[in-house]
């Protein structure tokens, strides 16, 4: 029996024995007790009694004429008298000594009333801590009242705080107390599920709607001690996995709360979920607007907490932009790598890849890099062999996309739109001077070399190009300058150099005009066209990656028309790319 009480009520051996003795009227005799142990036990009994007397007093006062505002508040939230009685909701009179006098008449000493947090001291003597407020008794798992939560009702309340709570006392420890746990504990153990909401009225709404496992913290964020309490109630261990479901508002504060909960998620062996109403309503408001069924459906629609947290991070970025996708992956990777259970990391990385629309191997590589940064030099040296290649591929491919500020498929910018041109002139950071050895820009460089060194054979295929085909800002600006000058056959190296004002650009033009081409023999139209076609194929590949990314993030059921349109575009792009590939191969590239 003692072991059962320990597990169900989450207490130690001594407290379990004391509670059983108290329930059955058994007098305990303490042997070799530490000094003060009996005194502490006696104090607890007195403080519990003081809180019990106060709870009964507040409950009766809810029916008084002065409590009209309190009853109206409850009614406005669709809580009737039976609901108020179930949860012991009460009212603190507006006078400053009503509870104090009642406690004295009930035999509670002033010192105990102060220690219990029911009464405060001033230079003029003791006075009621709560005045003119709606009160919820906060109970331990055993049902003992250990404190109160009080809501402001009147504009002339001396405190501007919407909610006040009992201060820290020998009984009231807010870091480990959960409101509603006395009503929910048996159902939590039976169903292996706990629902954590944000307020007292949310607990009431959930229980009345049939979600009997709801609890709430008492004026503080959910912390490790709260987690330990739930673990005991869930009997949570490696062989038995329960559910913890958090409900948060959909706003920024709710997302921050989810991040805090995610940080503490590691303490549960069971699965942790989050339930967020699409319109941001809490369970109380949801029940008021849509009824009990809506509250039950909210909990039923729970999603894994890690998925909600990752989505909250990813949704802050414009995933149609390559640079934003990179930033989203890198920020989210820091969360993924923080998971203590490393067996879950790969599953979270897969989830992240689907959200962003990125290749899973690239996301894994970024997670490895985040782990190396987090773990320090030792981890970096261990991860170098396994992670280096993937990181290089991720950076090379996505940096290329990152620099693609023109996208003909999404923005329609042509070569005449050059607002982006070397934005360092407006105070931004100058782009790096292109390195001739960088392979990812080699085709762009070769096409420009052909245009400057062999303009006649290049002019016709060159007309098929667009600004989006050049991903390096320097090469793109040289391309635009060539177009502005009338094309390769109309522009000389001297006139092109005069047309660009940047010294590094002029040096690049000069280098392109004399640098050897990577072709055998004298270039002809076939060679020039093959280079142009290869460059266009690379643009098609980037566009295909963007469309795939967007498709990966779309819901084909709820976004059927857009999904079908994008899928059709993908099919057309793939066909276009294959044709370009065949033409480039035919030209010898």
MIVEX-822517 format. One line per 3 residues: their letters; for each residue x, y, z of C-alpha. Coordinates in steps of 0.25 Angstrom, whole numbers, plus 5000, padded with zeros to 4 digits. Example, Ala and Ser with C-alpha at 12.3 -4.5 7.8 and 13.67 -1.06 7.14 Angstrom:
as> 5049,4982,5031 | 5055,4996,5029
//
This chain:
xxx> 5000,5000,5000 | 5011,5010,5004 | 5018,5007,4990
xxx> 5005,5009,4983 | 5003,5023,4990 | 5018,5027,4987
xxx> 5016,5024,4972 | 5002,5030,4970 | 5004,5042,4978
xxx> 5019,5044,4975 | 5024,5045,4990 | 5035,5039,4998
xxx> 5033,5027,5008 | 5032,5036,5020 | 5022,5045,5014
xxx> 5014,5033,5009 | 5013,5027,5023 | 5009,5041,5029
xxx> 4998,5042,5019 | 4993,5029,5021 | 4993,5031,5036
xxx> 4986,5044,5035 | 4975,5038,5026 | 4972,5026,5035
xxx> 4974,5033,5049 | 4987,5025,5053 | 4996,5032,5063
xxx> 5011,5031,5058 | 5022,5031,5068 | 5036,5036,5063
xxx> 5048,5029,5067 | 5062,5036,5067 | 5056,5047,5060
xxx> 5065,5059,5056 | 5063,5072,5064 | 5051,5080,5059
xxx> 5045,5068,5051 | 5033,5068,5060 | 5032,5083,5060
xxx> 5032,5083,5045 | 5022,5072,5044 | 5013,5080,5054
xxx> 5015,5093,5046 | 5011,5086,5033 | 4998,5081,5040
xxx> 4995,5095,5045 | 4997,5102,5031 | 4989,5091,5024
xxx> 4978,5094,5034 | 4979,5109,5032 | 4978,5108,5017
xxx> 4966,5098,5018 | 4959,5108,5027 | 4962,5119,5017
xxx> 4957,5111,5005 | 4944,5108,5011 | 4943,5123,5015
xxx> 4946,5128,5001 | 4936,5117,4995 | 4924,5122,5004
xxx> 4928,5137,5001 | 4925,5134,4986 | 4911,5134,4989
xxx> 4911,5147,4996 | 4905,5160,4990 | 4919,5166,4989
xxx> 4923,5155,4980 | 4914,5159,4968 | 4926,5162,4959
xxx> 4933,5149,4962 | 4920,5141,4959 | 4919,5150,4946
xxx> 4933,5146,4942 | 4930,5131,4944 | 4917,5132,4936
xxx> 4924,5140,4925 | 4934,5128,4923 | 4922,5118,4923
xxx> 4925,5113,4937 | 4913,5110,4946 | 4911,5108,4961
xxx> 4914,5093,4960 | 4927,5096,4952 | 4931,5106,4963
xxx> 4928,5096,4974 | 4936,5085,4967 | 4948,5094,4966
xxx> 4946,5101,4980 | 4946,5115,4973 | 4944,5126,4984
xxx> 4944,5140,4986 | 4952,5149,4995 | 4944,5160,5001
xxx> 4949,5175,4999 | 4951,5178,5013 | 4964,5176,5019
xxx> 4962,5167,5031 | 4950,5158,5027 | 4959,5145,5026
xxx> 4968,5149,5037 | 4956,5150,5047 | 4950,5137,5042
xxx> 4963,5130,5044 | 4964,5135,5058 | 4950,5131,5061
xxx> 4954,5117,5055 | 4966,5116,5064 | 4977,5119,5054
xxx> 4988,5127,5060 | 4993,5140,5053 | 5007,5135,5052
xxx> 5002,5122,5045 | 4993,5131,5036 | 5005,5139,5032
xxx> 5014,5127,5030 | 5003,5121,5021 | 5003,5133,5012
xxx> 4988,5136,5015 | 4991,5149,5023 | 5002,5159,5021
xxx> 5008,5168,5032 | 5009,5183,5032 | 5013,5194,5042
xxx> 4998,5195,5046 | 4997,5180,5048 | 4993,5168,5040
xxx> 4983,5169,5028 | 4977,5160,5017 | 4987,5157,5006
xxx> 4976,5155,4996 | 4965,5165,4995 | 4953,5167,4985
xxx> 4959,5156,4976 | 4953,5143,4970 | 4961,5131,4976
xxx> 4965,5117,4972 | 4970,5108,4983 | 4983,5101,4979
xxx> 4984,5087,4984 | 4995,5076,4985 | 4993,5063,4979
xxx> 4987,5058,4993 | 4976,5069,4992 | 4982,5078,5003
xxx> 4981,5093,5000 | 4994,5099,5000 | 4992,5113,4994
xxx> 4983,5121,4985 | 4983,5128,4971 | 4975,5141,4971
xxx> 4970,5149,4959 | 4967,5164,4959 | 4953,5168,4957
xxx> 4952,5182,4961 | 4958,5194,4954 | 4962,5200,4968
xxx> 4970,5188,4972 | 4982,5193,4979 | 4991,5183,4971
xxx> 4991,5185,4955 | 4995,5170,4954 | 4984,5162,4947
xxx> 4988,5150,4955 | 4994,5148,4969 | 4998,5136,4976
xxx> 5002,5131,4990 | 5016,5135,4993 | 5027,5124,4995
xxx> 5023,5117,5008 | 5027,5104,5015 | 5015,5098,5007
xxx> 5014,5106,4994 | 5026,5103,4985 | 5022,5109,4971
xxx> 5033,5102,4964 | 5027,5088,4967 | 5012,5091,4968
xxx> 5002,5088,4957 | 4988,5094,4958 | 4977,5083,4956
xxx> 4987,5071,4959 | 4978,5066,4971 | 4966,5064,4961
xxx> 4975,5059,4949 | 4985,5050,4956 | 4977,5037,4955
xxx> 4973,5040,4941 | 4987,5043,4937 | 4992,5030,4943
xxx> 4981,5022,4936 | 4982,5029,4922 | 4997,5031,4923
xxx> 4995,5045,4918 | 4996,5059,4924 | 4991,5072,4917
xxx> 4998,5084,4922 | 4991,5097,4920 | 4994,5112,4923
xxx> 4983,5116,4933 | 4973,5112,4944 | 4961,5115,4935
xxx> 4968,5106,4924 | 4969,5095,4934 | 4954,5096,4937
xxx> 4950,5097,4922 | 4958,5084,4919 | 4952,5076,4931
xxx> 4938,5081,4928 | 4940,5077,4913 | 4945,5063,4916
xxx> 4960,5065,4916 | 4962,5060,4931 | 4977,5060,4930
xxx> 4979,5075,4929 | 4988,5083,4939 | 4994,5096,4939
xxx> 5006,5103,4946 | 5004,5114,4956 | 5009,5127,4952
xxx> 5022,5122,4946 | 5028,5115,4934 | 5028,5100,4933
xxx> 5041,5095,4939 | 5049,5083,4943 | 5042,5081,4956
xxx> 5028,5081,4949 | 5034,5071,4940 | 5038,5062,4951
xxx> 5024,5063,4957 | 5018,5058,4944 | 5028,5047,4942
xxx> 5023,5041,4956 | 5009,5042,4952 | 5011,5036,4938
xxx> 5020,5025,4944 | 5029,5030,4933 | 5042,5021,4930
xxx> 5049,5014,4918 | 5039,5003,4917 | 5026,5011,4919
xxx> 5024,5023,4911 | 5014,5033,4914 | 5009,5046,4907
xxx> 5011,5060,4911 | 5003,5070,4903 | 5006,5085,4904
xxx> 4995,5095,4900 | 5001,5109,4896 | 4996,5121,4889
xxx> 5000,5122,4875 | 5007,5136,4877 | 5021,5139,4879
xxx> 5020,5137,4894 | 5014,5123,4892 | 5026,5119,4883
xxx> 5036,5124,4893 | 5028,5115,4903 | 5029,5103,4894
xxx> 5044,5106,4892 | 5046,5105,4908 | 5037,5093,4908
xxx> 5046,5087,4897 | 5058,5089,4905 | 5052,5081,4916
xxx> 5047,5071,4908 | 5059,5062,4910 | 5054,5058,4924
xxx> 5042,5050,4919 | 5044,5036,4914 | 5030,5038,4907
xxx> 5026,5046,4896 | 5024,5061,4897 | 5013,5068,4888
xxx> 5008,5082,4886 | 4993,5086,4883 | 4991,5099,4877
xxx> 4977,5105,4873 | 4979,5111,4858 | 4973,5124,4863
xxx> 4981,5125,4875 | 4970,5122,4885 | 4973,5116,4898
xxx> 4964,5104,4903 | 4955,5113,4911 | 4952,5123,4900
xxx> 4951,5111,4890 | 4941,5104,4899 | 4933,5117,4900
xxx> 4933,5119,4885 | 4931,5105,4880 | 4928,5096,4891
xxx> 4933,5084,4898 | 4936,5076,4886 | 4945,5086,4880
xxx> 4954,5085,4893 | 4955,5070,4891 | 4958,5072,4877
xxx> 4969,5082,4880 | 4976,5071,4889 | 4973,5060,4878
xxx> 4980,5069,4868 | 4993,5069,4876 | 5006,5069,4868
xxx> 5020,5065,4873 | 5027,5077,4881 | 5039,5076,4873
xxx> 5031,5078,4860 | 5024,5090,4865 | 5037,5096,4870
xxx> 5045,5093,4857 | 5033,5099,4849 | 5033,5111,4858
xxx> 5047,5114,4854 | 5046,5110,4839 | 5033,5119,4837
xxx> 5041,5131,4841 | 5048,5130,4827 | 5044,5132,4813
xxx> 5047,5118,4808 | 5045,5123,4793 | 5059,5129,4795
xxx> 5071,5120,4794 | 5079,5129,4805 | 5067,5128,4814
xxx> 5066,5113,4813 | 5081,5112,4817 | 5078,5121,4829
xxx> 5066,5113,4833 | 5074,5100,4833 | 5085,5106,4840
xxx> 5077,5111,4852 | 5068,5099,4853 | 5080,5090,4852
xxx> 5085,5096,4866 | 5072,5091,4872 | 5073,5077,4866
xxx> 5087,5075,4871 | 5083,5079,4885 | 5075,5066,4886
xxx> 5081,5058,4897 | 5075,5045,4891 | 5084,5044,4879
xxx> 5076,5033,4873 | 5065,5043,4870 | 5075,5053,4863
xxx> 5074,5047,4849 | 5058,5046,4850 | 5058,5061,4854
xxx> 5068,5064,4842 | 5058,5057,4832 | 5047,5065,4838
xxx> 5054,5078,4836 | 5058,5074,4822 | 5044,5072,4818
xxx> 5040,5085,4824 | 5050,5093,4817 | 5050,5085,4804
xxx> 5065,5082,4805 | 5073,5070,4802 | 5073,5061,4814
xxx> 5088,5058,4813 | 5091,5073,4812 | 5083,5075,4825
xxx> 5090,5064,4832 | 5103,5070,4828 | 5098,5084,4834
xxx> 5094,5077,4847 | 5108,5070,4848 | 5114,5084,4846
xxx> 5105,5090,4857 | 5109,5078,4866 | 5124,5081,4863
xxx> 5122,5095,4867 | 5114,5091,4880 | 5124,5080,4884
xxx> 5137,5088,4882 | 5150,5084,4876 | 5149,5069,4880
xxx> 5136,5067,4873 | 5141,5075,4861 | 5153,5066,4860
xxx> 5144,5053,4861 | 5134,5059,4851 | 5143,5063,4841
xxx> 5145,5050,4833 | 5130,5047,4833 | 5124,5061,4831
xxx> 5134,5069,4822 | 5129,5064,4809 | 5115,5067,4811
xxx> 5117,5080,4817 | 5125,5084,4805 | 5114,5080,4796
xxx> 5104,5087,4804 | 5111,5100,4804 | 5115,5099,4789
xxx> 5102,5097,4784 | 5094,5106,4793 | 5104,5117,4792
xxx> 5102,5117,4777 | 5087,5118,4780 | 5089,5129,4790
xxx> 5096,5138,4780 | 5085,5136,4770 | 5077,5149,4773
xxx> 5070,5148,4759 | 5061,5137,4757 | 5053,5137,4743
xxx> 5044,5127,4748 | 5039,5134,4761 | 5043,5149,4759
xxx> 5044,5151,4744 | 5055,5161,4745 | 5062,5163,4731
xxx> 5076,5168,4728 | 5071,5182,4728 | 5067,5181,4743
xxx> 5080,5183,4751 | 5076,5190,4764 | 5084,5179,4771
xxx> 5097,5182,4763 | 5108,5182,4773 | 5100,5187,4784
xxx> 5113,5190,4792 | 5113,5203,4785 | 5101,5207,4794
xxx> 5108,5203,4806 | 5107,5188,4806 | 5118,5178,4806
xxx> 5125,5176,4793 | 5124,5162,4787 | 5137,5154,4786
xxx> 5145,5156,4773 | 5142,5143,4765 | 5154,5133,4766
xxx> 5157,5126,4752 | 5159,5113,4760 | 5145,5112,4765
xxx> 5138,5101,4757 | 5124,5105,4760 | 5126,5118,4752
xxx> 5135,5112,4741 | 5124,5111,4731 | 5119,5126,4734
xxx> 5134,5130,4732 | 5136,5122,4719 | 5124,5128,4713
xxx> 5128,5142,4716 | 5142,5138,4711 | 5136,5133,4698
xxx> 5128,5146,4696 | 5140,5155,4698 | 5150,5147,4690
xxx> 5141,5141,4680 | 5129,5150,4678 | 5125,5146,4664
xxx> 5123,5131,4667 | 5117,5134,4681 | 5107,5146,4677
xxx> 5095,5137,4673 | 5095,5127,4685 | 5098,5138,4694
xxx> 5085,5145,4691 | 5078,5133,4698 | 5084,5136,4711
xxx> 5078,5144,4723 | 5083,5151,4735 | 5078,5139,4744
xxx> 5088,5130,4737 | 5100,5137,4743 | 5100,5134,4758
xxx> 5113,5142,4762 | 5110,5157,4763 | 5122,5161,4755
xxx> 5119,5152,4743 | 5105,5156,4744 | 5109,5171,4743
xxx> 5118,5168,4731 | 5107,5161,4724 | 5098,5172,4726
xxx> 5108,5182,4721 | 5110,5174,4708 | 5095,5174,4706
xxx> 5094,5189,4709 | 5105,5191,4698 | 5098,5183,4687
xxx> 5104,5170,4689 | 5117,5163,4687 | 5120,5168,4673
xxx> 5117,5182,4677 | 5125,5183,4689 | 5141,5184,4690
xxx> 5149,5181,4702 | 5152,5196,4704 | 5138,5201,4703
xxx> 5133,5190,4712 | 5144,5194,4722 | 5140,5208,4721
xxx> 5125,5205,4723 | 5128,5198,4737 | 5133,5208,4748
xxx> 5138,5198,4758 | 5153,5195,4758 | 5151,5180,4761
xxx> 5141,5179,4750 | 5151,5185,4740 | 5162,5176,4744
xxx> 5152,5164,4743 | 5148,5169,4729 | 5163,5169,4725
xxx> 5166,5156,4730 | 5154,5150,4723 | 5159,5156,4710
xxx> 5172,5149,4710 | 5170,5136,4719 | 5172,5123,4711
xxx> 5159,5115,4708 | 5158,5101,4712 | 5155,5096,4698
xxx> 5163,5089,4687 | 5165,5097,4675 | 5159,5109,4670
xxx> 5145,5111,4676 | 5133,5111,4666 | 5118,5113,4667
xxx> 5116,5099,4671 | 5126,5100,4683 | 5120,5114,4687
xxx> 5105,5108,4687 | 5109,5096,4695 | 5115,5106,4706
xxx> 5102,5114,4706 | 5093,5102,4706 | 5101,5096,4718
xxx> 5100,5110,4725 | 5085,5110,4723 | 5084,5095,4728
xxx> 5090,5100,4741 | 5079,5110,4742 | 5069,5100,4740
xxx> 5075,5091,4750 | 5074,5102,4760 | 5060,5105,4757
xxx> 5056,5090,4758 | 5062,5090,4772 | 5054,5102,4776
xxx> 5041,5096,4770 | 5044,5082,4777 | 5046,5090,4790
xxx> 5033,5097,4789 | 5026,5084,4786 | 5032,5078,4798
xxx> 5026,5088,4806 | 5012,5088,4800 | 5000,5080,4805
xxx> 4994,5073,4792 | 4981,5071,4799 | 4978,5086,4804
xxx> 4986,5093,4792 | 4982,5084,4781 | 4982,5094,4770
xxx> 4995,5100,4773 | 5001,5087,4775 | 4997,5082,4762
xxx> 5002,5095,4755 | 5015,5093,4762 | 5016,5079,4758
xxx> 5013,5082,4744 | 5024,5092,4744 | 5034,5082,4750
xxx> 5031,5072,4739 | 5033,5083,4728 | 5046,5087,4734
xxx> 5051,5073,4735 | 5048,5071,4720 | 5054,5084,4717
xxx> 5067,5081,4725 | 5068,5067,4718 | 5067,5074,4704
xxx> 5078,5084,4708 | 5087,5073,4714 | 5086,5065,4701
xxx> 5089,5078,4693 | 5101,5081,4702 | 5107,5067,4700
xxx> 5105,5068,4685 | 5114,5080,4686 | 5125,5073,4693
x> 5122,5078,4707
//
